[in-house]
Amino acid sequence: MGLNVLIVDDDFINRTLLKSILKKNPGVSNMTEAENGSDALDKVKADSTIDIVLLDIVMPILDGVEFLKIFRGNPIFNNIPVIVLSTDDTRKGEVMDLGANDFLRKPIKEDDLFTKIRQWTA
């Protein structure tokens, strides 16, 4: 069975772009979208089949940093890898310290994303 990827980004265009990239990956079978960290927490609590989270940092309501604090504070989610996707390299150290598994700079390159997904879900 393929991977279930949770895409967390407040920007509809970014989510659509990520979905179109992920559709090219034969290892991905399902994609779930969330518009902010709060929405993402609800989705991951409701769906125990999520294999990996692709997380934006700057979002309204609950941003990626706050999401990581809550997400990694719950031992149930410690085995789910989180790849942060951001245009802001200055936050890389902060999100890595909070439990992100990896970081990719936007705009996302398909090959880089697929490599990271394979690395963290193998």
N, C-alpha and C positions, 0 to 999 in steps of 0.2 A: 504494500500500500504506500502511496506517495505521501509527501509532507503536507501538513496543514500549516500555512503561514499566516500570521496575524500582522497586517500592515497598519501601523499607527501613524497617521499624519493628518493635520487639520486641512491640508490643501487637497481638494478633490483632484486637481490635475496631477499632483505628485502621486496620489494613490492610484490613479488610472495608469500613469506611466509605469509604476512598479508592477501593477497587475499585467500589463502588456509584456513587460520583460519576463516576469515569472511564468507566463503562459508558454514561453519558449523552453522552459526547463522541464524535461520529462520527469524529473524527480518530485515535482510539485503537483499535487492533485487537488488541493483546495486552498482558497484564499479568503480570509475574513478581514473586513475593514473596520477600523475604529477612527473617529475624528479627533480624539484627545485621550489623555491618559486615563481619565475616569471611565470613559466608554471602553477603553482597552481592558481595564481591570474587570469590568462587568463581563466582557466577552470571554476573557480567559478563565474567569470563575465558572462561567456557564458551559464552557467547552473544554473538556479534559483532553481533547485530541490535538490541541495546538502544539506544534513541534518547535516553532521558532518565532521570535518577534522581531520585526523590522520597525525601529522606533525613531521618530523625529524628536527633536529636543524642544523647539519653540512651538508651543500650542496653547490655546486658551483653556480655561477651566482647570486642567491638571497637566502641567508640562512633562516632558520626558524625564527630567531630573527627579521630580516628585514621584512620577510613576515608578522609576527605578527604586527609590527609597522604599515605597510600599511593597512593590513586587518582590524585591529581594529580602524584605523583612518577613515574608511569608515562606516558610520552608517548603511548602507544597510546590512552589514555583522555581525552586533553586536549580532544577534539572532542565529548565527551558532556557535555551540560549537567547540572548538579546544582542542584536546588531544595531547600533545607533547609526542613523543616516542624517548628516547635517552639513550645512555650509560653513558652520562655525568650528574651525579646528581648535580654537582656544578652550573649548569645553571638553575636549577629548579626555584629558586627565581626570577631570571631575566625574564624568560618566563611567569611566573605567574603574575609578575608585568606588563607585556606587554599585558595581556589579555587572556592568555591561561586559559582554564577552568580546566585542569587537567594535570597530568604528570605520565607517566609510564616508568619504567626503562627497557631497552632492556637487555636480550632477553624477549620478550613479552610472558606472560602466558595467554593462551586462556581465562580462567575464569576471570582473572583481567580485560582483555580488554572488555569482554562482560558485566561485571558489570559496568564499566565506561560508555560504550555506552548506556546501559539502564538508568543509572543515568542522563545522560545529554540529552537524547532524549525522556524521558517519558513525 
